Amino acid sequence: MNRLLLAGLAVPLLVPLAVLHAADGDSPQATAAPPVRTATTHPMKYFISLPKDWSAGRTWPVLVAPSAHYGDKGKNIAMFAAERDKRKASFIIVAPFVINADRVATMAEYRGAVADAISTADAATDGRDETARAKFDSEGIRAILKDVQKLHHGEDKVYITGFSSSTHVAYLFLFNHPELLKGVIINSGVYLARGVDEDHLPFLNSSERTTVPIKYIIGEDDRGYKKCSENWQETKAKLLRYGHPESKMQMEVIKKGNRENLNPGHSCYIARILDFCADVEMSSRN
């Protein structure tokens, strides 16, 4: 497995993107997506959006929100930023280009050494090397967070969310790096232990786990509702064994005919995600 090519390849890249519009009733019209950036110590690409009142005079809470799939052209972060700005919230939003769910051969930003290394690792297994992909995503996001702290005064601990396929990334950090987390929101996805070795987890039954609030959210009309809900209950039992208290976990089901007219199908609930982060921020001040 060739993993030596997965690090030390960062080359700055700025690509202007067009104005995009939200397709989900959960979010207001999206603003223009920011330029694509590259972590300074890793080849992972990402979008970042700073709050309108950002300044260097303080530290800022950070929400990591990778898209469900590659190739959304900035739509995901544009919708998060629009909802954040609508409520005058103060979160830095980061959308890393993760590779956990999609074919790297189609990823223009990773064409060359990164795509070749992952493709070689895939070919050496049954067609998909989950370890190599998780390693890239984990190291890449951690490199991005260091940049966000250094360049934009982001806080040391962050919120992370995942929708559908990107919930694998949120779970990756919840299981492997609770010390980096201020809160986790799992949106309509399942835990499959991608990149997680449950026999060698760090920080078992420590304050790094006991203090992390976790929310699971899904629509009742989601086609995967039964599977996802059952998987969440199984995963919750694991988390309890590893030291996450039940008092820090919650589940919300978006019902048909809800007051906010949120789509009860397979949807990314951006407003609910930001509500959760705001609630945690408020409770941390009290």
Secondary structure, 3 states (H helix, E strand, C coil): CCCHHHCCCCCCCCCCCCECCCCCCCCCCCCECCCCEECCCCCCEEEEECCCCCCCCCCECEEECCCCCCCCCCHHHHHHHHHHHHCCCCCEEEEECCCCCCCHHHCHHHCCHHHHHHHHHHHCCCCCCHHHHHHHHHHHHHHHHHHHHHHHCECCCEEEEEEHHHHHHHHHHHHHCHHHEEEEEEECCCCCCCCCCHHHCCCCCCHHHHCCCEEEEEECCCCCHHHHHHHHHHHHHHHHHCCCCHHHEEEEEECCCCCCCCCCCCCCCHHHHHHHHHHHHHHHHC
